[in-house]
């Protein structure tokens, strides 16, 4: 009887272990599907924005395409390099255009590989390289002290890396994460997320290297990236300014007067 019970528990343990391993393998395989939700656009798609837009298609060394939209502004104070979130493509973030244009800035939005008209393989390194390409183009039009680097959600890691490697006037991060493994740990606490993470985006490391002023904006009711992630970034770097938006969620901060007032004060 004792042997039968032992064998039963061994089988149950083996089954649980197999399920645990299978879950870890699945997480590794589908993390792109978890992190990114792109919407591909045909090459002849015409972008519809309320402000004049110049579309540029930049060929990478491997022949793939990097699509960049430049939302122009006459007598511009400078350029905001906007690294968007994980949804759809640049057109999805059109609501930011009139806001930043009205503050006197051009807004440049690139699409990551697989988003919009951008093609090629999407990797963390390639996203950094594309951001650098866009920054280099901006330098041909304006000085570093007229460049604002802005990241939203998944784009905060890209923006932080770019600001750590280059000069700029200001780094602004909307709904940032500490790192992708730290965010994954929040959702999958039973797994050792670091070994199975193909994307790291260690924002916390990059912020320590940024010489420009850094402002974080995060809603206290963010349902996607917990507010605690921004708090941790602030706790580890006293030079960082954290603006908390009470009751703000992940995708509605632009509608809060406090959010708009903070951005206005920074850019004016």
C-alpha positions as CSV (number, residue, x, y, z in Angstrom):
1,X,0.0,0.0,0.0
2,X,2.8,2.4,0.9
3,X,4.6,1.6,-2.3
4,X,1.5,2.3,-4.3
5,X,1.0,5.6,-2.7
6,X,4.6,6.5,-3.3
7,X,4.3,5.6,-7.0
8,X,1.1,7.6,-7.2
9,X,2.8,10.7,-5.8
10,X,5.8,10.2,-8.1
11,X,3.5,10.1,-11.1
12,X,1.7,13.2,-10.0
13,X,5.1,15.0,-9.3
14,X,6.3,13.9,-12.7
15,X,3.2,15.2,-14.4
16,X,3.4,18.5,-12.6
17,X,7.1,18.8,-13.5
18,X,6.4,18.0,-17.2
19,X,3.6,20.7,-17.3
20,X,6.0,23.2,-15.6
21,X,8.7,22.5,-18.2
22,X,6.2,22.6,-21.1
23,X,5.0,26.0,-19.8
24,X,8.5,27.4,-19.7
25,X,9.2,26.2,-23.2
26,X,5.9,27.7,-24.4
27,X,6.8,31.1,-22.8
28,X,10.1,31.1,-24.6
29,X,8.6,30.3,-27.9
30,X,5.7,32.7,-27.8
31,X,7.2,35.7,-26.1
32,X,7.2,37.7,-29.4
33,X,3.4,37.1,-29.5
34,X,3.1,38.3,-25.9
35,X,5.3,41.4,-26.3
36,X,4.4,42.6,-29.8
37,X,1.0,43.1,-31.5
38,X,1.9,44.7,-34.9
39,X,-0.3,45.6,-37.7
40,X,1.3,45.3,-41.1
41,X,0.5,47.9,-43.8
42,X,0.8,47.5,-47.6
43,X,3.6,49.4,-49.3
44,X,1.1,51.7,-51.1
45,X,-0.7,52.6,-47.8
46,X,-1.1,56.4,-47.4
47,X,-0.8,57.6,-43.9
48,X,-3.5,59.9,-42.6
49,X,-2.5,62.4,-40.0
50,X,-3.9,65.8,-39.1
51,X,-0.5,67.4,-39.7
52,X,1.8,67.3,-42.7
53,X,3.8,64.0,-42.9
54,X,6.9,63.1,-44.7
55,X,7.4,59.4,-45.2
56,X,10.9,57.9,-45.5
57,X,11.8,54.3,-46.3
58,X,15.4,53.6,-45.2
59,X,17.1,50.5,-46.5
60,X,19.1,48.5,-44.0
61,X,22.2,46.6,-44.9
62,X,20.3,43.4,-45.2
63,X,17.9,45.0,-47.8
64,X,15.0,45.2,-45.4
65,X,13.0,48.4,-44.9
66,X,12.8,50.9,-42.0
67,X,9.8,53.1,-42.3
68,X,10.0,56.5,-40.6
69,X,7.3,59.2,-40.5
70,X,8.3,62.8,-39.9
71,X,5.4,65.0,-38.7
72,X,6.6,68.4,-39.7
73,X,6.3,71.8,-37.9
74,X,7.2,75.2,-39.4
75,X,9.7,77.1,-37.3
76,X,10.2,74.0,-35.1
77,X,12.0,74.2,-31.8
78,X,13.4,70.8,-32.4
79,X,12.6,67.1,-33.0
80,X,10.9,64.6,-30.7
81,X,12.0,61.1,-31.5
82,X,9.0,59.0,-30.5
83,X,9.4,55.3,-29.8
84,X,6.0,53.9,-29.6
85,X,4.4,51.0,-27.8
86,X,3.7,47.4,-28.9
87,X,0.4,48.0,-30.7
88,X,-0.3,48.2,-34.4
89,X,2.0,50.8,-36.0
90,X,2.9,54.5,-36.0
91,X,-0.6,55.5,-37.2
92,X,-2.0,54.1,-33.9
93,X,-0.2,57.0,-32.0
94,X,-1.6,59.8,-34.1
95,X,-3.2,61.4,-31.0
96,X,0.3,62.5,-29.9
97,X,1.0,64.5,-33.1
98,X,-1.1,67.6,-32.6
99,X,-0.1,67.8,-28.9
100,X,3.6,67.9,-29.6
101,X,3.2,70.0,-32.8
102,X,1.3,72.6,-30.8
103,X,4.2,72.8,-28.4
104,X,6.4,73.7,-31.3
105,X,8.2,70.4,-32.1
106,X,8.4,68.0,-35.1
107,X,7.5,64.4,-34.2
108,X,9.4,61.6,-35.8
109,X,7.9,58.1,-35.4
110,X,9.7,55.0,-36.7
111,X,8.0,51.6,-36.9
112,X,9.8,48.5,-35.5
113,X,10.5,45.6,-37.9
114,X,7.2,43.9,-38.6
115,X,5.1,47.0,-37.8
116,X,3.5,49.1,-40.5
117,X,5.7,49.2,-43.6
118,X,8.9,48.3,-41.7
119,X,10.2,44.8,-42.7
120,X,13.1,42.6,-41.5
121,X,13.8,40.6,-38.4
122,X,12.8,42.1,-35.1
123,X,15.3,41.7,-32.4
124,X,16.3,43.9,-29.4
125,X,19.7,44.7,-31.1
126,X,18.0,45.6,-34.4
127,X,15.5,47.9,-32.6
128,X,18.4,49.7,-31.0
129,X,20.2,50.0,-34.4
130,X,17.1,51.4,-36.0
131,X,16.7,54.0,-33.3
132,X,20.3,55.0,-33.8
133,X,19.7,55.4,-37.5
134,X,16.8,57.7,-36.9
135,X,18.9,59.7,-34.4
136,X,21.7,60.1,-36.9
137,X,19.2,61.5,-39.4
138,X,17.9,64.0,-36.9
139,X,21.4,65.2,-36.3
140,X,21.6,66.3,-39.9
141,X,18.8,68.7,-39.3
142,X,19.3,69.9,-35.7
143,X,21.7,69.9,-32.8
144,X,21.6,67.4,-29.9
145,X,20.2,70.0,-27.5
146,X,17.2,70.3,-29.7
147,X,16.4,66.6,-29.7
148,X,13.9,65.1,-27.2
149,X,13.9,61.3,-26.9
150,X,10.5,60.0,-25.9
151,X,9.5,56.4,-25.3
152,X,6.1,54.8,-24.5
153,X,5.6,51.4,-23.0
154,X,7.8,48.9,-24.9
155,X,9.5,51.9,-26.5
156,X,10.9,53.1,-23.2
157,X,13.7,50.6,-23.3
158,X,14.6,51.6,-26.8
159,X,14.5,55.3,-25.9
160,X,16.6,54.8,-22.7
161,X,19.3,52.9,-24.6
162,X,19.4,55.7,-27.3
163,X,19.7,58.4,-24.6
164,X,22.4,56.5,-22.8
165,X,24.5,56.3,-26.0
166,X,23.9,59.8,-27.4
167,X,23.4,63.4,-26.3
168,X,19.9,64.9,-26.2
169,X,18.0,67.7,-24.4
170,X,15.6,65.5,-22.5
171,X,14.6,61.8,-22.1
172,X,10.9,61.3,-21.4
173,X,9.5,57.8,-20.6
174,X,5.8,57.1,-20.5
175,X,4.8,54.0,-18.6
176,X,8.3,52.5,-18.4
177,X,9.3,49.1,-17.1
178,X,12.4,48.2,-15.0
179,X,13.4,45.5,-17.5
180,X,11.5,42.9,-19.5
181,X,12.5,40.1,-17.2
182,X,11.3,42.1,-14.2
183,X,8.0,42.7,-16.0
184,X,7.8,39.0,-16.9
185,X,8.4,38.1,-13.3
186,X,5.3,40.0,-12.3
187,X,3.2,37.9,-14.7
188,X,4.9,34.6,-14.4
189,X,6.4,34.5,-10.8
190,X,7.0,30.7,-10.8
191,X,9.5,30.8,-13.6
192,X,13.2,31.8,-13.8
193,X,12.4,34.4,-16.4
194,X,15.9,35.7,-17.1
195,X,17.2,32.5,-18.7
196,X,14.2,32.2,-21.0
197,X,13.9,35.9,-22.0
198,X,14.9,36.7,-25.6
199,X,14.3,40.4,-24.9
200,X,16.0,42.2,-21.9
201,X,15.6,46.0,-22.4
202,X,17.3,46.7,-19.1
203,X,16.0,50.3,-18.7
204,X,17.4,50.5,-15.2
205,X,21.0,50.1,-16.5
206,X,20.6,52.6,-19.3
207,X,19.1,55.3,-17.0
208,X,22.3,55.4,-14.9
209,X,24.3,56.4,-18.0
210,X,21.9,59.1,-19.3
211,X,23.4,62.6,-18.9
212,X,20.3,64.5,-19.9
213,X,17.4,65.2,-17.6
214,X,15.0,62.2,-17.3
215,X,11.3,62.3,-16.6
216,X,9.1,59.3,-16.0
217,X,5.3,59.5,-16.2
218,X,3.3,56.6,-14.9
219,X,-0.3,56.0,-13.9
220,X,-0.9,54.5,-10.5
221,X,-3.6,52.3,-11.9
222,X,-1.6,51.0,-14.9
223,X,-3.0,47.6,-15.7
224,X,-0.2,46.5,-18.1
225,X,3.1,47.7,-16.6
226,X,2.7,48.1,-12.8
227,X,3.4,51.5,-11.3
228,X,5.9,49.7,-9.0
229,X,8.3,49.3,-12.0
230,X,8.6,53.1,-12.4
231,X,8.9,53.5,-8.6
232,X,11.8,51.1,-8.6
233,X,13.5,53.0,-11.4
234,X,13.2,56.2,-9.4
235,X,14.4,54.6,-6.2
236,X,17.7,53.5,-7.9
237,X,18.4,56.8,-9.5
238,X,17.8,60.0,-7.6
239,X,18.4,62.1,-10.7
240,X,15.3,60.7,-12.3
241,X,12.0,62.7,-11.9
242,X,8.9,60.5,-11.4
243,X,5.5,62.0,-12.1
244,X,2.7,59.9,-10.7
245,X,-0.7,60.2,-12.4
246,X,-3.3,59.2,-9.8
247,X,-5.8,56.7,-11.3
248,X,-4.0,56.8,-14.7
249,X,-4.0,53.7,-16.7
250,X,-1.6,52.4,-19.4
251,X,-3.1,54.0,-22.5
252,X,-5.0,57.1,-21.2
253,X,-2.3,59.4,-19.7
254,X,-2.5,61.9,-22.5
255,X,-6.1,62.7,-21.4
256,X,-5.0,63.8,-17.9
257,X,-4.4,67.6,-17.5
258,X,-1.5,66.8,-15.1
259,X,0.3,64.8,-17.7
260,X,-0.2,67.4,-20.4
261,X,0.9,70.2,-18.0
262,X,4.1,68.3,-17.1
263,X,5.0,67.7,-20.8
264,X,4.2,71.3,-21.6
265,X,6.4,72.6,-18.8
266,X,9.3,70.4,-20.0
267,X,9.1,71.3,-23.7
268,X,8.3,75.0,-23.3
